[in-house]
Amino acid sequence: MNGLKDKRVLITGASSGIGAGMARVLAREGCRLVLHFNRNQAGIEKTLKAVTELGAEATILQCDFRQPETLNGFFKQAWSVFEGLDGLVNNAGIVSKTTALNDADGTQFLETMAVNLHAPYLLSTAFAQACILAKQPGAIVNNSSIHAQATCEWFSAYAASKAGLDAMSKVHAVEWGQHQIRVNVLAPGVVPVERTDKILSHPKMAKKWHDKIPAGRYGTTDEMGEATAYLLSDATAWMTGSVLTLDGGLIARGNYPSR
């Protein structure tokens, strides 16, 4: 991807799954990386090893996004690693599954919002302020989900947080466009990661999903990384406020019976 060599990028939630895939791809593109994690120390060390073996400069930082009062200090630390940042990838998130009746007091709902929506809001705003002060352009990629567009039972908190992330991204794109700060959204479909790979790879489950996906297969974490690199690169210099859906056609098809 043109324009990514030596770019300084913060990736949140980089200890596993899509975040780790993003880190590997951006490392191959020559980016310098700040890799965030919360609890998965072994995972972030694995990601760090992978990106450094690819030749990338990288460092890791810990922060619990359920504690919003820590976000300002975390961002300042991330900005200082390479004396600035060119890109921010808000990838960290909670995939919460519960019915509203089972979360009647909204405890899980609020926790999901804190990590999936409030933290990206705070980090994006801090990034924009820093870029404006430094008189430099910037690019933000917010990792959303197809659940923001079409969802199902058990996902009220998660779907609401991702729909909010999509809307917030469009507003930020409008507010910060004059400062040459671009904000775009990646909306992944079904992508097996460490915590879901076993169940999704079971033959019955795989057939169930593959039959629903026009492309006939799941996505991969590296494909999500490639899309992230695209959104950060010069190839999308005039692209902002957009949602890029990577789901093998799942949302486009809808829930129609097979013809």
N, C-alpha and C positions, 0 to 999 in steps of 0.2 A: 504494500500500500504506500503510495507516495506521501511524503511528508511526516512519516512516523519515526524516522531515524532520530534517536537521541531525545525524543519527546518524553517528558516527565509525567507519569500517570499514576494516580492513586486508584487502586481497585479495592473496594470493600468486599468482605466475605470471600477472601481468596484462598481459604484453607482447603476447599474441596469443590467438587461439582463444577458448575458453570464458571464460577469465579476462578478456579484453578485453570480451566480451559482458556479463559480470557488471558490469564497471566502467561501461559505458554505461548499463545499466538502473538501477543504483544512483545514478548521477549524475542521471538523469531524476527519480528519486524524492527528490532533494534531499540525498543523503548527502555527507559530507565523506570523502575517500578517501586512504588511503595505499596506493600501488601498488608492489608488489614485482616485481623482475625479476632475472634472473641475467646472461645474456649478450646478450639481444636489445635492445640500446640503441635501435635504430631503431624497433622495435616498441613499446617502452614510451613513447617520445616520441610516437608516433602515438596511443596510448591516452590519454596525458595531454592531447594536443591535443583529442581527441574529447570527453573529459569536461569540460574547461574551457570548450569551446564550448557545452556544455549547461548551463553555469553553476555547475559544481561546484568547490569548493575541493579541490585535490589536490596531492600531492607524490609523488615516486618515490624508492624506496630499493633498493639492490642488495645481494644476498646469495647465496652459493653454498650451497645446502642439503646438499650432499655433505660439508660441513665442519661437523659438529654443534657444535663449539666456538665457532662464530661466531653461533649462534642467539640466545643470551641477549642479547648486545650489540645484535643486529639488532632484537629485540623491544623492548628498552628505547628504542631510537631511534624505532621506529614508535609506541610508546605516547606518547612525548613530543611528537610533531608537533602534535597537537590537545589536548595535556594529558589524554590518556586515549583509550580505545577502547570503543565499545559493541558492536562486532561483529568477528568474525574469520572470514574465508573461506579455508580451507586448500584452495587450488586447484592449486598448483604440483605437477607430477608428471612422471615419466619413463614413457613408453609403451615398455617394453622388449619386444623380440620375439626370443626365442632358445629353442632346445630345451635341456633340462637337459644333454644330452650335449655340446652345444657350449659350455656354461658350467659344465664339470665342477668347476672350482675355486670356483665361486660368486661370481666377481668382479662380474658384472652383476647377479646376484641381490642382493648386499649393497648395491650402489650404488642399485638400485631401492628397496630397503627404507629406505635412508637418506633419500631424497627423499620417497617416497610415504607412509612410515609413521613413521619416527623424527622427522622434522622436524615433521609435524603434532602428534605427541605432545608435543614440546618447546614448540612455540608455543602449543598449547592449554593446557598446564599453566601456562605463564607468564601467559597471558591470564587464566585462572581465578584464579591467585594475585593478580594485579593488581586484578581486579574485587573479590575478597573484601576485600583491603586497603582499597580505595576505598569499600567498602560499597555497591556498585552492581550491578545485574543485568547480564547479558551474553548474547550469542547467538553460537554457533559453527555454521558450516556446513562440513562436510567433503565435498569433491567426490570421490566414489568412482567406480564404474563398474558396468555390468551384468556385467562379468567377475567381480565378487565373488560373483555369484549363479549364473552359468552361463558356462562359458568353453570354450576349444578349444586346439589345439596351439599351441606357441610362446609361451604366455603364463604360464608357471609363476610367474615372478617378479612380473609385473604383477598377475595374478589373486590371488596370495597377499598382496601388499601391500594390495590393495583390500579383500579379505575381512577382513584384519586391521584395516583402517581402519573398516569397518562395525562389527566387534566392539568395537574400542576406543571408538568413539563412544557405543555403548550403555552401556559401563561408565562413561565420563565423565559421561554424562547422569544416571546413578544417583548417582554420587559428588557431583556438583555441583548437583543439583536443589535441595537445601536452601538453596543460596546464590542461587537464582534465575538460575542460568546454564544455558541450554538448549543442547543439542548434538544436531544433526540431520545427516542425510546426504542428499546429492543423488547419484543414480545415473543418469548419462546413458547413452543408447544410442549409436547411430551418428550423430555430429554432425560434418559436414565442417568442417575448420579449414584454415589456410593450408598445412600440410604434407601434407594428405590430399585437399584439394578437387579437384585435377586428376584423380587416379585414381578418386575416388568419383563424380565427375561424368561419367566416360566412360559412354556409353550402355549398353554391355554390363554394366559394373559396377553402374551405377545400377539397371538392371532386375533384376539378381541380388539386390540388397539390397531394393529396393522390393517385390519379390514375396514376400519373407520377413517384411516389416513390415506388420502389419495396417492401420496408418494409411496405408500406401502411399507414404511419403516419409521422408526424413531429418529429424532435428531441426535446429534452428538455435542458434547461440550466444546470440542474444538470448532465445530461449525458456528456455535454461538460466539466463540472467540473471534472467528473470521469476520462475522457480522459486526462485532464491536470494533474491530480494527477498521473496518470500512467506515463506520460512523465517526470515528475519530480522525480519519485520514483526509487528505486534500480532495479526495474523490467526492466528498460530500460537503465541500466548502460552502455551497449555497443551499444546504439542506438543514433546516431547523424547524422544530415544532412537529416533527413527523414521528409516526409509529411504524417501525419495521417489524412485520410479523413473520416469524420463521416457525412454521408448524406443519410443513408437509401438505398444506391444503386443508387441514382439519376444520378450521373455522369457515373457510370459503364454502365447503361442502354443506355445512349445516347438518341437522339430525334427520335427513331424509332417508327413507329405506333405499337399499341398493336396487338399481334398475337391472 
